[in-house]
Amino acid sequence: MSLPYNPSLATLPVYQPGRPIEEVARELGLPAAGIIKLASNENPFGPSPLALAAMETALRQTHLYPDGNAFYLKARLAEKLQVQPANLVLGSGSNEILEFVGHALLRPGDEVVVSQYSFAVYAIVTHLFGGRLVTVPARNYAHDLPAMLRAVTPRTRIVFVANPNNPTGTLAPAREVRQLVEELPPDVLLVMDEAYLEFLEDPTDLLPLIRSGARPNLLLARTFSKIYGLAGLRIGYGIAAPELVAALEKIRQPFNVNLLAQAGALAALEDEEHIRRTRANNRAGLRFFEENLPQLGLEFVRSAANFILVKAGDGAAVFQALQKDGIIVRPMQGYQLPEFVRISIGTPAENERCLASLRKALGR
Ligand SMILES: *Cc1c(COP(=O)(O)O)cnc(C)c1O
């Protein structure tokens, strides 16, 4: 007799993260210091110095449970976003917010609408709860939001949209976002995953719809993992109407966001200089790749985020070749994009090194 596992587990897709530096160092017998990771869209400048200082102080308090309601962090976030603390729910990464949504809304057989080439976690959450994933073909690697709207049926519970999208970096037109928000039936939740929003010059601002209470079926998901440089802390948040937040809060475990994460995130919010510098570096890094990839004869998808999807031929082979040079990028077979690799924007020196290794790998 074996254990009667949840039948959903048998076919559940497994998330394949970017390879950790230490793991690649062990495998190649190289010093970890010589390896660069451009695989998980992390901040190449590291955490904000203000966050580091706050966490060092908070270390002394780690014998205590964190504030389960994260009073100070929610208060400051609410102030910055001009919403109420009751509009906010914190997660151990915004991935956890996505999982809360599955707990709250999905029953076996329910439909979830996503785009082709969108974030892997949406499929995982859907299948975990026995939902049926409805995948709408992408248009030029980007979400086709009008087609996603047409894919909604009476069985649809959730529509997930990443904007900018990962792994393609594409940005949906503001007019299509607004149309989706306006025309989606009120009993379908729209999750706008805004993990890369802070990299945009002029983002489509959906916060007024939260402030006014006009869209109780809208959830914005954001994270401290990307521009804030705190991926290792695991902290993200959802912004929504108080009723939806209250439902997600019932699902949330009491101490899901740890004490260091709360302290680090609170301080990182104040580090405007770190954000500004990261955004400027990212813009320059994207331009660097956009200018240089064509000279290697490589096509890419134009990105609004902190990474670029590059058509490398045999993506797995190019991933391996770069890895031998101590550069970890992300192969894309798991996203049904076997010809591509996804490269996170690094420091100028890291970008140069990556490009040189690409040139070598391609024999150009
Ligand atoms: C990185 C990313 C997240 C954030 O993940 P965390 O759990 O907050 O680290 C969410 N959505 C997308 C599309 C991402 O790329």
The ligand as an SDF file (V2000), in Angstrom:
LIG
                    3D

 15 15  0  0  0  0  0  0  0  0999 V2000
   10.1380   36.9190  -10.1510 C   0  0  0  0  0  0  0  0  0  0  0  0
    8.6830   36.9120  -10.3970 C   0  0  0  0  0  0  0  0  0  0  0  0
    7.7830   36.9400   -9.3390 C   0  0  0  0  0  0  0  0  0  0  0  0
    8.2380   37.1470   -7.9390 C   0  0  0  0  0  0  0  0  0  0  0  0
    8.5820   36.0570   -7.2610 O   0  0  0  0  0  0  0  0  0  0  0  0
    8.8580   36.1870   -5.7000 P   0  0  0  0  0  0  0  0  0  0  0  0
    8.1240   35.0080   -5.1550 O   0  0  0  0  0  0  0  0  0  0  0  0
    8.2940   37.4650   -5.2060 O   0  0  0  0  0  0  0  0  0  0  0  0
   10.3300   36.1190   -5.5560 O   0  0  0  0  0  0  0  0  0  0  0  0
    6.4330   36.9460   -9.6070 C   0  0  0  0  0  0  0  0  0  0  0  0
    5.9800   36.9530  -10.8640 N   0  0  0  0  0  0  0  0  0  0  0  0
    6.8080   36.9590  -11.8960 C   0  0  0  0  0  0  0  0  0  0  0  0
    6.2600   37.0300  -13.2740 C   0  0  0  0  0  0  0  0  0  0  0  0
    8.1850   36.9200  -11.6990 C   0  0  0  0  0  0  0  0  0  0  0  0
    9.0090   36.8960  -12.7330 O   0  0  0  0  0  0  0  0  0  0  0  0
  1  2  1  0
  2  3  1  0
  2 14  2  0
  3  4  1  0
  3 10  2  0
  4  5  1  0
  5  6  1  0
  6  7  2  0
  6  8  1  0
  6  9  1  0
 10 11  1  0
 11 12  2  0
 12 13  1  0
 12 14  1  0
 14 15  1  0
M  END
$$$$
